[in-house]
Amino acid sequence: MAKQRPSRTPMPERSPKERIKDFYEVATGYSRADAMAEASRCLQCKKPLCVEGCPVGVDIPGFIQKVKTGDFSAALGVVKEKNSLPAICGRVCPQETQCEAVCVLGRKGEPVAIGRLERFVADAEMGANPPPEAQRVSSPGAVRVAVVGAGPGGLTVASDLALRGFSVSLFEALHAPGGVLRYGIPEFRLPKGILDWETSYVQSLGVELRRNFVVGNTKTLMALMEEGYRAAYIGSGAGSPLFLRIPGENLIGVYAANEFLTRVNLMKAYLFPEYDTPVWVGKRAVVIGGGNVAMDSARTALRLGCEEVIILYRRSKQELPARAEEVERAEEEGIQFYMLTSPLAFEGEDNWVKRIRCQRMELGEPDDSGRRRPIPIPDSEFTVEADTVVIAIGNDPNPLIPKTTPGLETDRRGRILVDPETGQTNLPGVFAGGDVVTGAATVIEAMGAARKAADAIEASL
């Protein structure tokens, strides 16, 4: 009889009643003993499928073996050979659909908690060392590369190329690096201190950070190329929100999710009253959508003081695209889910939203996404009261760079067209990747595209 492997080591978490009162991190992380116990579950497969499941190709068995023996610094070194943002990826990447999804242990039980171990080794370094200092150490005559956008893709391609001896300038439109990591993900999922540490590491490699520089406005991409940059990588993300195009969408109190989350993050409303910049949400907030951004918006509204938060989703719980653990945490915190519900119109008084007219749905045959198509049920309309509404149904790329870069090819939604293996656009020396190419996707997928582009940029130069 085969020996049964130990169960997965639980991740310690703060209680729902405690955590909804603040923006501190929900999961508190593994202890040294927890990490070593979880690492001992790894089978050290000769053909590790987990590596194939990782978009950036981390040597997962290699770093886990180091954790098992207690050599956490060496474990982090193995991770950083492929991933320059491990503390971030360990927190926000959907390992359950990537590396952990193909773990052999998952066939008859629970897969190794790869993401939790990655977070642990990164946090262990941060606990033992001061943040690395920014450097500018490019050698004379180094080939210059411009990177547009300091989000996960831009940070990855910048660090990869800096490590290979290129002189990299990273152009960021806002006042601090991080992109969606800083402005789109709430503090309770990704603390700003963690992000600051990770971005300081990238700058310590010699990457020049140019803040408050809007490529396409401050200067065009082609103007930068004329200044001597031999190649450029566009990693400007997907910051143009999608809307429902239903009546009342322009009422006060109706937000796009990226505006709502950016207001909270940019103005530090998560630190109120230390920072006197509250975001008013009223007593009842309604979030429309079923992805991670919808969960983030709902849980943020709760922490801002809402007495009741509701998520409207037009399919059933089985079709929710959000991570299972984020849905579970939202439920633990008292978020209500109105499934098979679609909004028809927003109704208001004195230009403020007051309620949503909705319709119940049922599921039909699968659509192009592979999920069952929601079909309206006749004569099933009802209303939901709301002081604040957040629309979280996705984003398209900002059109600024394509509009100001003559000849750059895009699709009908404004996504830049590239060679999927290299990130090469139709313009010589210009590469792109991440959400500006795929539309809104995951952090690690943007990083995977960036690593391919870094290889291609090095080869082309």
N, C-alpha and C positions, 0 to 999 in steps of 0.2 A: 504494500500500500504506500503510495507516494506521500512524502512528508508535507503537511500543510504549512504554507508560509504564514508568518504572523500577520495580523490585521494591520491596516494602515495606521500610522501614528496620527492621532487627531491634532488639529491646529487649535491652539488656545485662542479664544475669542472673548471679548467683553460682552456682557449681557445686553440684550436689546433694550431693557428699561434704562440702563445706564448710558448706552452709546447714542441714543436718539436725542440726548440733551446737549451734545457737543459734536465737534467735527474731528475728534481724535480717531486714530486708526482703529478699525474694528478687530482685525486679527492681530494678536500680539507677537506672533512668531514662535518658531521652535526654540527650545533650549538646546544646549550642547548635547545633552543626553537624548532628547527627542530626535535631533538630526542624525546622530550616529545610529540610533535604533532604526529609523526609517531607511537610512542608507544600507543597513545590513539586509534589507529585504530584496535589494537588487540582485538579479541572477547573473549579472555580468555576461550577457549573451555574446556569443562569438560573432553573430550577425545582428547587431543592435538595431532593431526597427525604429527605436525611439529617435536615433540620430537622423534617420530618413524623415521622420515626422516633424523635426525641428526646422523651421524655415531658414534659420541661419546656420544649421549644421553643427551645433555644439556637441563635443565629445561627452555625451551624457554618462555612459558607464565610467569613463575616465575620471570625471569630477566627482561622481558619487563614491567611487572607490577611495578617493582621497578623504572624503567626508567620513567614511566608515572608519578610517584609521586615525581620525582626529587632526589631519593636516589640512585645516580649513583654508589657509593662505594658498597652498598649492592647488586646492580645489578651485578657488577663485581664479587662479592663473589659467587653469584649463578652460574655464568658462569664457574668460576674456580673450582667449585666442580667436573666438568667433563672435562674441557678444559683448559690446562695450557698455551696455546698460543693464546689467543683471539684476540690480535691486528693483528696477522698474519692471522688467519682464517677469520677475518672480511674483510680482503683485498683480499685474493687470493682463497678462497674456492668457488666452484660453487654452491652457495645456491639455484640458480634458478632450479637446477636439484635435490636438496636434500630437506632441510627443507622447503624452500619457495614453492617448487613444489607441496606440499600437503597442504599448507595453505588454509583454507576454503575460505578466502576472494578471493583467486585466481580463484575460480570457476566462479565468475561473474564480476571480476575486477582484480585489482592488489593485489598480496599478500603483507603481511607486510614485510618491508625491514629488515629482521632479521639480515643479515650480516652487514648492515650499522649500526644498533644499537649495535651489538657486537663490532664493531670497535670503536664506539663512547665511550662506557663505558671503554674500555681498554685505549683509548687515553686520557680520562678524568683523569685516574689514573696517567698516565705518565706526564701529565701537572701539576699535583699537588704534586708529590713526586719525590725525587731523585731515581736513579736506586738502587735496592736492592743489598747488598754486598754479595759476595760469602762466604759460610760457609762450614765447614767440621765438622759436629757435630754428627757423627754416634756413637751410644752408644756402650760400651764395649760388645763384644760378638754378635754384630749384624750380621745377615746373609749377606754374601757378594754376590753381583750380578754384572756381567759384561755386559755392554751394548755396542754393536759395532755399531758405526755410530751416529753422533750427528745431524742427520736430524730430520724431524718432528716426525717420529716414535720413534727414539731413545730418543729424548728429552721428549716425552710423557711417555714412559715406565719408564724412569729414574725418572721423577718427581713423577709419581704415586707410585713407589716403595719406594722412599725416604720418602714420606708422610706417608707411612705405617711402617716406622722404619727400612727398609733395608739399608745396606751400599752399595751404588751404585757407580761404577766406569764407566765413559763414555769415550770410546776410539774413538778418532777422527783422521782420517788420515791426514787431512789438519791442517792449523795453527789456525783456528777459528771455533767455532761450527755453525751449521746451515744447512750443506749439501746443498741440492738443493735450500733451501731458501736463502742461502748466495751467492752461485756461479751460480745458474741457473736462478733465477728470477731477472729481471732488477731493478735498483734503482727506476725507476719511478712507478713501481708497488708495490715494497716492500723496503722501505728505510732501509739501514743498521742500522741506529739508532734505528728503531723499533725492528729489529731482535736482536740487542745487549741488548735492555731492556728485551725482552722476555727470552733470554738465561741466562741473569743475574738472573732472577727470579728462573729459574731451579737450578742454582748453589747455590742460597741462601737457598735452601732446604737441602743442605748438599751433593749434588752430586759432586763427584770428577771428574774433566775434565782432561783427559790425551790427550794432543794435539800431533800432528805429530807422531802418533802411528798407524802404518799400520798393522792391525790384518791380519795374514797370511804372513807377511814379518818381521816386528819388532819381533813379536812372533805369534805363531799359536794359534788358539782358544783353542785347547786342552792343550797347555802349560799354558794358562791363567787359565783354569779349575784346573790344577794341583797345582796352587798357592793358592788355597783355595776358589775360587769362586764356590758357590753351584749351580748357574744357570747362563746361558748366553742368551742374546737376540741379534739376528743378524738383524740390521736395516740398512744395508749398501747401500740400494737403487739400482737404475739401472743406472749405469754410463758408460755402454759400448754401444757406438752409433751404430745404424743400418745404413747401406749404401744401395745405389741403385744397386750397382754391374753393372754399365754401363761404357762404355769407357770414359776415361779422368777424372775419379774420383780422381786420384792422382795429378792432376794439381795444381800448386800453386794458392791460392785464393779460393779453394774449401774447405769449413769447414764443419765439423759436428756441429750441433747447440750447443751441450753442450761444445765443444771446443770454439766456437765463444763467447758464453755468459760467459763462465768461464774466458776467456782472459779479457773481459771487466770488469768483477766484481773483479777478483783476482788482476789485475794490476791497478785497480781504473781508468780505462780509462774514466769512466763516470765523473771524476773530472778534466779532462784535461782543461786548462794547469796547474792547481795546482799540479797534478801528471803528469809528462811528459812521459806518457806511452800510446800514441795513438794507436788505431788499424786501420790500413789502409783499407778503403773499396772502394775507387775509387768513380766514379760518379754514377754508376748503380749497385745495388745489387739485386740479385734474390734469393728468399727463396722458398724452395720446401717443401710443407706440408701444413696442414690446421688446426693444433691444436694450443693450447695456446703457445707452444714453438715457433711455426712458427710466430705467431703474435708478440711475444716478440723479436724474432730475427729481424724481419722486422722493427719494431719500433725503435729498438736499432740502426740498420744500418742507419736509417734516422737521428737520433740524432748525429751519428758520422760524419755526413757531406755528406751523399749521396744526390744527386740531384733527383734521381729516385729510387724507391724501388718497386719491383714486387713480388707478391706471386703466385707461380704456384701450382694449386691443380687439381687433376685428376678427381674429382667429381664436382657436382654443389654446389652452395652456401648453399642449403638446407641441404647438408650432412656435412658441416664443423663441425668438433668436437670441435672447440674452443668456449669459452664462447661468447655469443651474444654481451656482452658489450665490449669485447676485439676486436671483429671484427668491431663493430661500431666505436670504437675509432681509429682503424687502418684506416678505410675509411675516417673518419674526418680529419686525419692527411695527407691524400693524398696517402696512399699506394694503388697501383693498384693490382687488382685481375684478373689473367688469369685463369678462371675456365675451367674445362673439358680439361685440358692440362697435358700431361705427358712427362717428359724428356727422350730422347733416348740416348744422348751422350753429353759430354762436349768437346768442341773444344778449342784449345789454340794456342798461339804463344810464342816461347822461354820459354816453360814450364809454362806460365801463362794462366789461363782460360780467354777466350775472348767472347765465345758465347755458347749457349745451343741449341742443335738440339732437337726439340719438335714434338709431335704428338697430334692432336686433338682427343678427346674422346667423346663417347656418353654413356648414361647409359642404362644398361640392367636389368636383373632380380636381386633381392637382393642376396647378398652373405652371408657367415656365420655371418658377423657382423650385418646383418639386413639392411645394406645400399645397394643401387643399385650398381651393379658391373660396373666399367668403362670398356668400350670396344673400342679398337682403331678404328678410322675411316680411311679406306684405302686412300692412296694418299693425306694425309692432313698434311704432314710435313712442319715445318717452323722453323726459328731460332730466338732466343732472345739474344741480346747482353748483356754481363755481365762482370763487373770487379771483382765482388765477388759473390760467390754462397754459400748459407747456406742450408745444408740438414737437415730438421727437421721432420723426419719420425719415431722417437721413439728410445728407448734404451732397451737393455737387461742388466741383472745384470752382474757386474764384476765377473769373474770366480775365483778370487784369493782365497776367503774363501772356496768355495766348493773344490777347488783343493788341499788345504792344510789342510782339515779336513776329514780324512779317514772315509769312510762309510756314509757321509752325502748325503742323497738322493736328487736328482734334476731331473727336467724334461729335455727334449731334448734341450731346450733353456737356460738351466742353472739356472732356477728359483727353489728355494728351496721348497721342498714339505712339507706341514704342515697340521695339523688338522685345518680346517678353523675356528673352534669355540674357539680354545685355542692357536694356533700358535705353538704347539708342533711339533718338527721335529721327525725324527726316532731315534735320539740320545737322551739318557736320560739327562735331565737338559738343553737341548739346544732348544731354541724357536726362531722364526723368524717371520717377518711381513713387510708389506709395499711393495715397488717396487721390493725388492729382491725375493718376493714370487709371486706377481701378474704381474710383469712387470710395466712399467711406468703408474702411475695412479695419483690420486689427493692427496694433502697434508692431507686433512681430512680423507680420506680412510686409509692412512698410520697410522694416529693417532687412528682411530677406531680399527684397527688391534692391535696396541700397547696396547690399554686399555684392550682388551680381553686377551692379553698375560700377562699383569701385574696381572690380576685376576688369571690366570692359574698358574703363577709363585708363587704367594702368596699361593695358595691352595696346590701346590706341595711341598712347603717348610714348 
